[in-house]
Amino acid sequence: MLSGIQRFGGAMFTPVLLFPFAGIVVGLTILLQNPLFVGNDIADINSFFYKLMFVLQEGAWTVFRNMPLIFCVGLPIGLAKIAPARACLASLVSFLTWNYFIFAMGTVWGSSFGVDFSKEVGLDTGLTLIAGIKTFDTSIIGAIIISGIVTKIHNLYYEKPLPAFLGIFQGTSFVVIFSFAVMLLLAWLTLLTWPIIQIGIKSMQSFMISSGGVGVWLYTFLERILIPTGLHHFIYGPFVFGPAVTENGIQIDWTLQIQAFSQTTQSLKELFPAGGFALHGNSKIFGSIGIACALYSTAKPENRAKLAGLLIPATLTAILVGITEPLEFTFLFIAPVLFVVHAFLSATLAATLYSFGVVGNMGGGLLDTMIPLNWGPMLHNHTMMVVTHIVIGVIFTFIWFFIFKFIIVKWNLNTPGRGDNSNNVKLYTKEDMKKKKAENSTSDVGEQLSLEHAIINGLGGKDNIKALNNCATRLRVEVLDVNQVQPDQFFTEIGAHGVVRKSSSLQIIIGLHVGKIRDRIDSIMSL
C-alpha cells in the first residue's frame, strides 16, 4: 500500500517539474513590464518591448492554463509499467471522453443532478473549459483520478491477447475501448457527487483560512515531516495545485493575480490569505543555510573540506531551486531527531511570516518562485513586506544554526564529518568509480560499467525489480526479494547519497539527475 502511494507521489513530479521554467518566465515578463524596473517608455503598452513581453508571457501561461491535461498525460509516464508513451495516449483520450460524457449528461439531464450547464463558465458556476469542452471544474483532481484509473487499466490489459480476427483492437485500442465504458460510469458518478464535493471544498476553504496561523503551522509541519515517506506530495498538492483553499490552487490563482497584486498597496494577506499555505519554501532557503553551517561547524576540522564538497552543492540546490532532499538526507538517517526539529522550525517560520503579513507562492527556491513570483513583482508597492520577510528569514537562519549546533554537540550526534567513518564523507563521482574499479577489479562495484548497471546489480538484477519510478531526487524501487539487495554501503560507494528501506520498497537518493538514471535503467530493463 505504502509503496503504491509513494510510486504515485513520485509520478506527480513528472508534470510538476514543468512549472519552474514557466513560473520564471511569467515572473520575469511581469517584472519587465513594470515601469519601476524598465522605465515608463519601455513599459509603455504600445512599445515593442512591452508587446514582446506580452507574447512571451502568454507562451509561459501554457502550463498553468492547461494543468489538467498536463497531469493527465504526465502521470502515466511514471505510473505505467509497460509502454508509458501509449499509456499517455490512452489516458488523454479517456480523459477527454470523460469530460464529453459529463457535458452531454449535464446538458440533457442536468436538472436531475441539480446542475445547470446552460450557465457560462466561471468560478461561481463550478464549470470550466477543458480542451474546449464545458465540464465540471475538477481541477487536477479529476485529471489525476482518471489518469490513475486508465493507467491501471493499461497495466492490466495492454498486453492482453485477443483472437486473430480481433487483432486490430489489441494494445492501446483495447485499453481505450475498456476505458470508454468505465468513463461513462465515472461521468455519471461525477455528476452525482461533484456538486456535493464542491460544497465540501468551499467549507474546507473557509475552515483553513479562518484557522489562521495555527492552520499554516500544521500544514507546513506535515509537509516537511512526511518527506522521508514520500507522502508530502499529498499534503501540499491539494493546496498548491488543487482546490483545497483556492478554486484553482495557490500556484495558478496567485500567478493569475500577481500583476494586480503588484499594483496595489492593500495588504496581500487581506487580498490572498490562502498564500499562507504556500510558505513552506522559506525553510528551503533560510533553513538550509543554518543547517549546512551547523553541520560544517560541528564536523572535525580535518573533515570540513570534504564535508563542504557535500554541503555546498546540496545547499545551493535547496536555496536556488527548492530541492531539499540532497541536504536533508545527509543527516536524516544518522540523526532523525534533527529532522523533527527541522520540521518544527519550518512550521514556526511559516506561521511567523504569516502573522507578520507575508503571503505568496513560496514553495520553491530563489530562482523558480521567490524572486520572479514574489519579491520582484511586489518590491515596488509592498517593499516593507519584502523587507520584513527577509529579516525574519535571516533571524531564523541563525535560530536553525544555533539549535542544530547545540543538539549535535549536546547529544554528540554522529552527523557527517564527526563519526569514526568521517574520512569517507564525500560525494562519489564517475572518476571515483573508475579509480575504485582499477584498484579492485574483482569487486562487485568495480565490475560495473556504469551507475545504472551498478544499481541494477545492487538490487539483485533485472529479474528482482518489480517496479521502478522516481521523484525529483530519489529512485523509487520495489523488489521481489529483499534478501538479494546489497547493503546500503554498496549504493553509497557507487555514488548514491543514501538509501531508505521499507519492507520490499527502497528509495535510493541519487540527486537531480535521477530522471536520466531512471531512463537508462528502463532501457537496460527492456533489453
Secondary structure as UniProt FT lines:
FT   HELIX           2..11
FT   HELIX           13..16
FT   TURN            17..18
FT   HELIX           19..31
FT   TURN            32..33
FT   HELIX           35..38
FT   TURN            40..43
FT   TURN            45..46
FT   HELIX           48..65
FT   HELIX           67..79
FT   HELIX           84..113
FT   TURN            117..118
FT   TURN            123..126
FT   STRAND          127..130
FT   TURN            131..132
FT   STRAND          133..136
FT   HELIX           139..157
FT   TURN            158..159
FT   HELIX           164..169
FT   HELIX           172..210
FT   HELIX           212..225
FT   HELIX           227..229
FT   TURN            230..232
FT   HELIX           233..240
FT   HELIX           250..262
FT   HELIX           268..271
FT   HELIX           273..278
FT   TURN            280..281
FT   HELIX           283..287
FT   HELIX           288..298
FT   HELIX           301..303
FT   HELIX           304..321
FT   HELIX           325..328
FT   TURN            329..334
FT   HELIX           336..355
FT   TURN            356..357
FT   HELIX           366..375
FT   HELIX           376..378
FT   TURN            379..381
FT   HELIX           383..410
FT   TURN            411..412
FT   TURN            416..418
FT   TURN            420..421
FT   HELIX           422..424
FT   HELIX           430..439
FT   TURN            441..442
FT   TURN            444..447
FT   HELIX           451..458
FT   TURN            459..460
FT   HELIX           462..464
FT   STRAND          465..470
FT   STRAND          474..479
FT   HELIX           482..484
FT   HELIX           488..493
FT   TURN            494..495
FT   STRAND          498..502
FT   TURN            503..504
FT   STRAND          505..509
FT   TURN            512..513
FT   HELIX           514..525
//
